[in-house]
Each structure stands twice: as structure tokens, then as C-alpha cells.
Amino acid sequence: MSAPATAAKPPRERVADWPLADRVGYGLCWAAGGLLCVIAGAIVLYILVQGLQYLRPELLFSRPEVSLDQSESGGFLDPLLGTFMITSIGVVIAGIIGVSVAVWLTEYGRPAGLARAVDSAVEVVAGTPSIVLAIFGLLIFQSSGLGFLSFTAEGGGVFGRSFIAAGTMMSLIALPLVVGATREALSTIPRHVREASYALGKTRAATIWRVLLPAARPGIATGLALGMGRIAGDTAIVVILLGAAGQITPQGDVAPFNVLRGTGSTLTSYVYNNSPAGEGNAPQKAYAAAFVLLLIVIALNFVVDLVARGRRGGVQWIR
């Protein structure tokens, strides 16, 4: 019995044998990639050196205080908690809506006209600047009918600022990432997996819930992690819809809803306010907070990388 034939490998090319134009293009690609690595490394190294120089444990566990000299008053515990609160609210809303939209577009897509409209709407949201989303959110949450969701003055005036308002509009930043990652993950699942589920008597809804979504879980996690990074790094929505106040100020007496209705800040607004361009004039604290924020973003990127590797392995296993 003869051994199975193996595909012949193409001969290995040498860059020196390429035409001059190809070699120049190849060199420019290498230079662009190297420059990008240098820029990213310089940013990380600079924030690392400055952050470790000024970061102290008490900054992580003390609240900001009102003082003429911000460099000697309080830490950034409240902005750190505000970052996690805003990120959690935004990711939960974006996850529920984004996965639902992606499943409907991929597995149903009917009526076709509505599906095209929804697909276009997702692209519009993805290309809308966050400052526009913030102004639009302020217009919505300043209405009297939604006054119970935001900070309200004693006279009944609705300011439209709260963690709920900011987190809801933040979800629009993460929504396109969740929809795109989920659709891509669902599209990589072979057709015969669906057909096998139907052959066993499962309905389409049961197939989506018990077969497709578990298989697409790594892709969904990737979209959520990318969305968390975008939310944690945004500033415009925080300034307009959260107030960028130093401390978290609850609104009302019912916990924890009073905290969600209250105002506060995140690490991004704290860094801006204490930078030389802000009013706090405490660059040492700005560097320390920026270092903590950079660690959070790097951790999220690390999670994305791990999930993406697991996703590739899962796709190979399905096939």
C-alpha cells in the first residue's frame, strides 16, 4: 500500500530576489510596524516610570478632598469606583442588546429591509463621536419623565446627570464591538452544526440558546472585553453626563439606587482635572491615576488575547 501523497511546499523566496518596488514596500511595512511598537512601548514606559514614581497605596484607598493644593489632599478611590461602576453598567446593557441584535441579524435577518436598517444603525453608532452621544443623552435624561434616573434639584429641575445616564450612553460605545464580535463568532460555526441540531428535533430558538451561543461564547467575551476598554477610556460622556465631580454624591435615600442616581467621576476625568491642563494642578496624582488606568486597559487587552486564542482553538474543535 503506497504512502499518501503530500502536497509539495512552494520554494522559499528570498527578499533579495524580489523586484525593487516590492522590496521597498516590504521595508516600509516593517518600518511602520516597528514604529508602532516603539510608540506603544514609549507610552507604556513613560506612564510606568511616572506612575510608579508618584503612586502610593493611600491614593487607592482615600477619597478626593476639596483643597487649594490637590497634590496634598486625598486620593482617587471614588474615581476608581466610578470607573468600575460605569464600565459594569455599560457592558451589561451593551451585552444584552448587542448579543440579541447579532443573533437576530445572523440567524434570522427578516424582514430584510429592517435588517439592513439595523445593520446601518449599528455602523452609524460606531462612527458617532462620544461627545455627540453625550449631548444626545443629556437631552434624553433631562426630560421630566426620566427625572427619577438622575440628579434632581430641590425645585424639581432635572440635571440629567447620573451613573445610570452615563452608563447607558457608554453602552452605545461598546455596542458595535459586541455586535461585530458576536456576528463574526456565529458566522464561523459550520452550517452542519445547525442542521444536526434540527435533525435531533431542536427548534431554532433552542439551537441558538443551547448550541450556537455556547460555541460563540469566546467571541462574545472578546467583544465585551473590547467594549470595556473603550468605556474605561472615554471622557466626554463622563464630563457631561456624570458631572466629573471628585467624590461620588448619592441622590436619594434608597441604597444602592441612590448611588446610581448620583454624580461622580472616573479615572479619565480625574486625570484630566489634575493634569497641567485641568484645574486641580496636581500632575503627580494625574500620573499615578493614569498608571492605574493603563494597567486596567492592559489587563483587558490581555483578557482579549487569551479569549481570542481560546476562540481559535474552539473553532478548530467544532470543525
BAFI-856789 format. One record per residue (C-alpha): x, y, z; residue number from 1. Coordinates in Angstrom, 1 decimal. Layout:
+--------+--------+--------+-----+
!     xx !     yy !     zz ! num !
+--------+--------+--------+-----+
!      X !      Y !      Z ! NUM !
...
+--------+--------+--------+-----+
END
This chain:
+--------+--------+--------+-----+
!     xx !     yy !     zz ! num !
+--------+--------+--------+-----+
!    0.0 !    0.0 !    0.0 !   1 !
!    1.6 !    3.3 !   -1.1 !   2 !
!    2.0 !    6.1 !    1.3 !   3 !
!   -0.4 !    9.0 !    0.8 !   4 !
!    0.9 !   11.8 !   -1.3 !   5 !
!    1.8 !   15.1 !    0.4 !   6 !
!    1.3 !   18.5 !   -1.0 !   7 !
!    4.6 !   20.0 !   -2.3 !   8 !
!    5.7 !   23.1 !   -0.5 !   9 !
!    6.4 !   26.1 !   -2.6 !  10 !
!   10.1 !   27.1 !   -2.8 !  11 !
!   11.2 !   29.6 !   -0.2 !  12 !
!   11.6 !   33.0 !   -1.6 !  13 !
!   14.3 !   35.4 !   -0.8 !  14 !
!   13.5 !   39.1 !   -0.3 !  15 !
!   16.7 !   40.0 !   -2.2 !  16 !
!   15.2 !   38.3 !   -5.3 !  17 !
!   12.1 !   40.5 !   -5.3 !  18 !
!   11.7 !   43.5 !   -7.6 !  19 !
!   12.8 !   46.8 !   -6.2 !  20 !
!    9.3 !   48.2 !   -5.7 !  21 !
!    8.3 !   45.1 !   -3.7 !  22 !
!   11.4 !   45.3 !   -1.5 !  23 !
!   10.7 !   49.0 !   -0.8 !  24 !
!    7.1 !   48.2 !    0.1 !  25 !
!    8.2 !   45.3 !    2.3 !  26 !
!   10.7 !   47.6 !    4.1 !  27 !
!    8.1 !   50.3 !    4.6 !  28 !
!    5.7 !   47.7 !    6.1 !  29 !
!    8.4 !   46.6 !    8.5 !  30 !
!    9.2 !   50.2 !    9.4 !  31 !
!    5.6 !   51.0 !   10.1 !  32 !
!    5.2 !   48.0 !   12.3 !  33 !
!    8.4 !   48.8 !   14.2 !  34 !
!    7.4 !   52.5 !   14.6 !  35 !
!    4.1 !   51.4 !   16.1 !  36 !
!    5.8 !   49.1 !   18.5 !  37 !
!    8.2 !   51.9 !   19.5 !  38 !
!    5.3 !   54.4 !   20.1 !  39 !
!    3.3 !   51.9 !   22.1 !  40 !
!    6.4 !   51.0 !   24.2 !  41 !
!    7.3 !   54.6 !   24.8 !  42 !
!    3.8 !   55.4 !   26.1 !  43 !
!    3.7 !   52.4 !   28.4 !  44 !
!    7.3 !   53.0 !   29.6 !  45 !
!    6.7 !   56.7 !   30.2 !  46 !
!    3.5 !   56.2 !   32.2 !  47 !
!    5.1 !   53.3 !   34.0 !  48 !
!    8.1 !   55.4 !   35.2 !  49 !
!    6.0 !   58.4 !   36.1 !  50 !
!    3.2 !   56.3 !   37.7 !  51 !
!    5.5 !   54.2 !   39.9 !  52 !
!    7.3 !   57.4 !   40.9 !  53 !
!    4.1 !   59.0 !   42.4 !  54 !
!    1.8 !   56.1 !   43.1 !  55 !
!    1.3 !   55.5 !   46.8 !  56 !
!   -1.0 !   52.9 !   48.4 !  57 !
!   -3.0 !   55.6 !   50.2 !  58 !
!   -4.1 !   57.1 !   46.9 !  59 !
!   -6.0 !   53.9 !   46.1 !  60 !
!   -7.9 !   53.9 !   49.5 !  61 !
!   -8.6 !   57.6 !   50.2 !  62 !
!  -11.3 !   59.8 !   48.7 !  63 !
!  -10.6 !   63.1 !   46.9 !  64 !
!  -10.8 !   66.1 !   49.1 !  65 !
!  -11.6 !   69.8 !   48.3 !  66 !
!   -8.4 !   71.7 !   48.7 !  67 !
!   -6.4 !   74.5 !   47.1 !  68 !
!   -3.5 !   72.2 !   46.9 !  69 !
!   -4.7 !   68.9 !   45.3 !  70 !
!   -1.2 !   67.4 !   45.4 !  71 !
!   -1.5 !   67.0 !   49.2 !  72 !
!   -5.2 !   66.2 !   49.6 !  73 !
!   -6.9 !   62.8 !   49.2 !  74 !
!   -6.6 !   60.1 !   46.6 !  75 !
!   -8.7 !   58.7 !   43.8 !  76 !
!  -10.8 !   56.0 !   45.4 !  77 !
!  -14.1 !   57.5 !   44.2 !  78 !
!  -12.9 !   57.9 !   40.6 !  79 !
!  -11.7 !   54.3 !   40.6 !  80 !
!  -15.0 !   53.0 !   41.9 !  81 !
!  -16.8 !   55.2 !   39.4 !  82 !
!  -14.7 !   53.6 !   36.6 !  83 !
!  -15.8 !   50.2 !   37.6 !  84 !
!  -19.5 !   51.3 !   38.0 !  85 !
!  -19.7 !   53.0 !   34.6 !  86 !
!  -18.0 !   50.1 !   32.9 !  87 !
!  -20.2 !   47.5 !   34.6 !  88 !
!  -23.4 !   49.4 !   33.6 !  89 !
!  -22.3 !   49.9 !   30.1 !  90 !
!  -21.1 !   46.4 !   29.5 !  91 !
!  -24.3 !   44.8 !   30.9 !  92 !
!  -26.6 !   46.9 !   28.7 !  93 !
!  -24.3 !   46.5 !   25.6 !  94 !
!  -24.0 !   42.8 !   26.2 !  95 !
!  -27.8 !   42.1 !   26.4 !  96 !
!  -28.7 !   44.3 !   23.4 !  97 !
!  -25.6 !   43.6 !   21.3 !  98 !
!  -25.9 !   39.8 !   21.5 !  99 !
!  -29.6 !   39.9 !   20.8 ! 100 !
!  -29.1 !   42.1 !   17.8 ! 101 !
!  -26.3 !   40.0 !   16.5 ! 102 !
!  -28.2 !   36.8 !   16.9 ! 103 !
!  -31.2 !   38.2 !   15.1 ! 104 !
!  -29.1 !   39.6 !   12.2 ! 105 !
!  -27.2 !   36.4 !   11.7 ! 106 !
!  -29.8 !   33.7 !   12.3 ! 107 !
!  -33.0 !   35.4 !   11.2 ! 108 !
!  -32.5 !   38.7 !    9.3 ! 109 !
!  -36.1 !   39.1 !    8.4 ! 110 !
!  -37.6 !   41.3 !    7.3 ! 111 !
!  -34.7 !   42.1 !    5.1 ! 112 !
!  -35.3 !   45.8 !    4.9 ! 113 !
!  -35.4 !   46.1 !    8.7 ! 114 !
!  -32.2 !   44.0 !    9.0 ! 115 !
!  -30.4 !   46.3 !    6.6 ! 116 !
!  -31.6 !   49.3 !    8.6 ! 117 !
!  -30.4 !   47.9 !   11.9 ! 118 !
!  -27.1 !   47.0 !   10.3 ! 119 !
!  -26.7 !   50.6 !    9.1 ! 120 !
!  -27.8 !   51.9 !   12.5 ! 121 !
!  -25.0 !   49.9 !   14.2 ! 122 !
!  -22.5 !   51.4 !   11.8 ! 123 !
!  -23.8 !   54.9 !   12.5 ! 124 !
!  -23.5 !   54.4 !   16.2 ! 125 !
!  -19.9 !   53.1 !   15.8 ! 126 !
!  -18.9 !   56.2 !   13.8 ! 127 !
!  -20.6 !   58.8 !   16.1 ! 128 !
!  -18.2 !   60.8 !   18.3 ! 129 !
!  -18.7 !   60.2 !   22.1 ! 130 !
!  -19.3 !   64.0 !   22.6 ! 131 !
!  -22.4 !   63.7 !   20.3 ! 132 !
!  -23.7 !   60.7 !   22.2 ! 133 !
!  -23.2 !   62.7 !   25.5 ! 134 !
!  -25.2 !   65.6 !   24.3 ! 135 !
!  -27.9 !   63.3 !   22.9 ! 136 !
!  -28.0 !   61.5 !   26.3 ! 137 !
!  -28.3 !   64.8 !   28.2 ! 138 !
!  -31.3 !   65.8 !   26.0 ! 139 !
!  -33.0 !   62.5 !   26.9 ! 140 !
!  -32.3 !   62.3 !   30.6 ! 141 !
!  -33.1 !   65.9 !   31.2 ! 142 !
!  -36.7 !   65.2 !   30.5 ! 143 !
!  -39.1 !   65.3 !   33.4 ! 144 !
!  -40.3 !   61.8 !   32.8 ! 145 !
!  -36.8 !   60.4 !   33.4 ! 146 !
!  -36.1 !   62.6 !   36.4 ! 147 !
!  -36.1 !   59.6 !   38.8 ! 148 !
!  -33.0 !   58.3 !   37.0 ! 149 !
!  -30.7 !   61.3 !   37.5 ! 150 !
!  -29.7 !   64.1 !   39.8 ! 151 !
!  -32.7 !   66.4 !   40.5 ! 152 !
!  -32.6 !   69.8 !   42.2 ! 153 !
!  -34.8 !   70.8 !   45.1 ! 154 !
!  -37.0 !   72.8 !   42.8 ! 155 !
!  -37.7 !   69.9 !   40.6 ! 156 !
!  -35.2 !   70.7 !   37.9 ! 157 !
!  -33.7 !   67.6 !   36.2 ! 158 !
!  -30.0 !   67.8 !   35.5 ! 159 !
!  -29.8 !   64.6 !   33.6 ! 160 !
!  -26.5 !   63.6 !   35.3 ! 161 !
!  -26.1 !   60.2 !   37.0 ! 162 !
!  -24.2 !   56.9 !   36.7 ! 163 !
!  -27.3 !   55.4 !   35.1 ! 164 !
!  -27.4 !   58.1 !   32.4 ! 165 !
!  -23.6 !   57.9 !   31.8 ! 166 !
!  -23.5 !   54.1 !   31.8 ! 167 !
!  -26.5 !   53.9 !   29.4 ! 168 !
!  -24.8 !   56.2 !   26.8 ! 169 !
!  -21.5 !   54.4 !   27.4 ! 170 !
!  -23.1 !   51.2 !   26.3 ! 171 !
!  -23.5 !   52.7 !   22.8 ! 172 !
!  -19.8 !   52.9 !   22.6 ! 173 !
!  -19.4 !   49.2 !   23.3 ! 174 !
!  -22.5 !   48.1 !   21.4 ! 175 !
!  -20.9 !   47.9 !   17.9 ! 176 !
!  -18.0 !   46.0 !   19.2 ! 177 !
!  -20.2 !   43.4 !   20.8 ! 178 !
!  -22.5 !   43.1 !   17.8 ! 179 !
!  -19.5 !   42.7 !   15.4 ! 180 !
!  -17.6 !   40.2 !   17.5 ! 181 !
!  -20.8 !   38.1 !   18.1 ! 182 !
!  -21.8 !   38.1 !   14.4 ! 183 !
!  -18.3 !   37.0 !   13.4 ! 184 !
!  -18.3 !   34.2 !   16.0 ! 185 !
!  -21.7 !   32.9 !   14.9 ! 186 !
!  -20.7 !   33.1 !   11.2 ! 187 !
!  -17.7 !   30.8 !   11.9 ! 188 !
!  -19.9 !   28.0 !   13.2 ! 189 !
!  -20.4 !   25.5 !   10.3 ! 190 !
!  -23.8 !   25.0 !    8.9 ! 191 !
!  -23.8 !   21.3 !    9.6 ! 192 !
!  -23.8 !   22.1 !   13.4 ! 193 !
!  -27.2 !   23.8 !   13.0 ! 194 !
!  -28.5 !   21.0 !   10.7 ! 195 !
!  -27.5 !   18.4 !   13.2 ! 196 !
!  -29.4 !   20.2 !   16.0 ! 197 !
!  -32.5 !   20.5 !   13.8 ! 198 !
!  -32.2 !   16.7 !   12.9 ! 199 !
!  -32.4 !   16.0 !   16.6 ! 200 !
!  -35.7 !   17.8 !   16.8 ! 201 !
!  -34.5 !   21.1 !   18.3 ! 202 !
!  -36.2 !   24.3 !   17.3 ! 203 !
!  -34.3 !   27.2 !   16.0 ! 204 !
!  -34.6 !   29.0 !   19.3 ! 205 !
!  -33.3 !   26.0 !   21.2 ! 206 !
!  -30.5 !   25.6 !   18.8 ! 207 !
!  -29.4 !   29.2 !   19.3 ! 208 !
!  -29.6 !   29.0 !   23.0 ! 209 !
!  -28.1 !   25.6 !   23.6 ! 210 !
!  -25.7 !   25.2 !   20.7 ! 211 !
!  -24.7 !   28.4 !   18.9 ! 212 !
!  -24.4 !   30.8 !   21.9 ! 213 !
!  -22.2 !   28.4 !   23.9 ! 214 !
!  -20.0 !   27.9 !   20.8 ! 215 !
!  -19.8 !   31.7 !   20.2 ! 216 !
!  -19.0 !   32.4 !   23.9 ! 217 !
!  -15.3 !   33.3 !   23.3 ! 218 !
!  -16.3 !   35.7 !   20.5 ! 219 !
!  -18.9 !   37.4 !   22.7 ! 220 !
!  -16.3 !   37.7 !   25.5 ! 221 !
!  -13.9 !   39.3 !   23.1 ! 222 !
!  -16.5 !   41.9 !   22.2 ! 223 !
!  -17.3 !   42.6 !   25.8 ! 224 !
!  -13.7 !   43.0 !   26.8 ! 225 !
!  -13.0 !   45.4 !   23.9 ! 226 !
!  -16.1 !   47.3 !   24.9 ! 227 !
!  -14.9 !   47.6 !   28.5 ! 228 !
!  -11.7 !   49.1 !   27.3 ! 229 !
!  -13.5 !   51.7 !   25.2 ! 230 !
!  -15.8 !   52.6 !   28.1 ! 231 !
!  -13.0 !   52.9 !   30.6 ! 232 !
!  -11.0 !   55.2 !   28.4 ! 233 !
!  -13.8 !   57.7 !   27.4 ! 234 !
!  -14.0 !   61.2 !   29.0 ! 235 !
!  -16.6 !   63.2 !   27.1 ! 236 !
!  -19.6 !   61.3 !   28.4 ! 237 !
!  -18.3 !   61.3 !   31.9 ! 238 !
!  -17.8 !   65.1 !   31.9 ! 239 !
!  -21.3 !   65.9 !   30.5 ! 240 !
!  -23.5 !   63.1 !   32.0 ! 241 !
!  -21.7 !   62.3 !   35.2 ! 242 !
!  -20.6 !   65.8 !   36.2 ! 243 !
!  -16.9 !   64.8 !   36.7 ! 244 !
!  -17.2 !   65.6 !   40.4 ! 245 !
!  -14.4 !   64.5 !   42.7 ! 246 !
!  -16.5 !   62.4 !   45.1 ! 247 !
!  -19.5 !   60.2 !   44.5 ! 248 !
!  -22.6 !   62.1 !   45.6 ! 249 !
!  -25.7 !   59.8 !   46.1 ! 250 !
!  -29.1 !   61.2 !   45.2 ! 251 !
!  -32.0 !   59.9 !   47.4 ! 252 !
!  -32.3 !   57.5 !   50.3 ! 253 !
!  -32.8 !   54.1 !   48.7 ! 254 !
!  -29.5 !   52.2 !   48.5 ! 255 !
!  -27.9 !   51.3 !   46.2 ! 256 !
!  -30.2 !   53.1 !   43.7 ! 257 !
!  -29.2 !   56.4 !   45.3 ! 258 !
!  -25.6 !   55.9 !   44.3 ! 259 !
!  -26.6 !   55.1 !   40.7 ! 260 !
!  -28.7 !   58.2 !   40.6 ! 261 !
!  -25.8 !   60.3 !   41.9 ! 262 !
!  -22.9 !   62.0 !   40.3 ! 263 !
!  -19.2 !   61.3 !   40.4 ! 264 !
!  -16.2 !   60.8 !   38.1 ! 265 !
!  -13.9 !   58.2 !   36.6 ! 266 !
!  -10.1 !   57.9 !   36.3 ! 267 !
!  -10.1 !   59.6 !   32.9 ! 268 !
!  -11.8 !   62.7 !   34.2 ! 269 !
!   -9.7 !   62.6 !   37.3 ! 270 !
!   -6.5 !   62.5 !   35.2 ! 271 !
!   -7.7 !   65.5 !   33.1 ! 272 !
!   -8.7 !   67.6 !   36.1 ! 273 !
!   -5.4 !   67.1 !   37.8 ! 274 !
!   -3.2 !   67.4 !   34.7 ! 275 !
!   -1.5 !   70.7 !   33.9 ! 276 !
!   -4.4 !   71.5 !   31.6 ! 277 !
!   -7.0 !   71.0 !   34.3 ! 278 !
!   -8.0 !   72.9 !   37.4 ! 279 !
!   -6.5 !   70.6 !   40.0 ! 280 !
!   -2.9 !   71.3 !   39.0 ! 281 !
!   -1.7 !   68.0 !   40.6 ! 282 !
!    0.3 !   66.3 !   37.8 ! 283 !
!    1.7 !   63.8 !   40.3 ! 284 !
!   -1.7 !   62.4 !   41.0 ! 285 !
!   -2.6 !   62.5 !   37.3 ! 286 !
!    0.4 !   60.3 !   36.5 ! 287 !
!   -0.5 !   57.9 !   39.3 ! 288 !
!   -4.1 !   57.6 !   38.2 ! 289 !
!   -3.1 !   57.3 !   34.5 ! 290 !
!   -0.8 !   54.4 !   35.5 ! 291 !
!   -3.7 !   52.6 !   37.2 ! 292 !
!   -5.9 !   53.2 !   34.2 ! 293 !
!   -3.3 !   51.9 !   31.9 ! 294 !
!   -3.0 !   48.7 !   34.0 ! 295 !
!   -6.7 !   48.2 !   33.7 ! 296 !
!   -6.7 !   48.7 !   29.9 ! 297 !
!   -3.6 !   46.4 !   29.5 ! 298 !
!   -5.4 !   43.7 !   31.7 ! 299 !
!   -8.5 !   43.9 !   29.4 ! 300 !
!   -6.3 !   43.6 !   26.3 ! 301 !
!   -4.6 !   40.6 !   27.9 ! 302 !
!   -8.0 !   39.0 !   28.5 ! 303 !
!   -9.0 !   39.7 !   24.9 ! 304 !
!   -5.8 !   37.9 !   23.7 ! 305 !
!   -6.5 !   34.9 !   25.9 ! 306 !
!  -10.1 !   34.7 !   24.8 ! 307 !
!   -9.1 !   35.1 !   21.1 ! 308 !
!   -6.7 !   32.2 !   21.4 ! 309 !
!   -9.3 !   30.0 !   23.1 ! 310 !
!  -11.7 !   31.0 !   20.4 ! 311 !
!   -9.4 !   29.8 !   17.6 ! 312 !
!   -9.0 !   26.5 !   19.4 ! 313 !
!  -12.8 !   26.2 !   19.8 ! 314 !
!  -13.4 !   26.8 !   16.2 ! 315 !
!  -11.0 !   24.2 !   15.1 ! 316 !
!  -12.6 !   21.7 !   17.5 ! 317 !
!  -16.1 !   22.4 !   16.1 ! 318 !
!  -14.8 !   21.8 !   12.6 ! 319 !
+--------+--------+--------+-----+
END
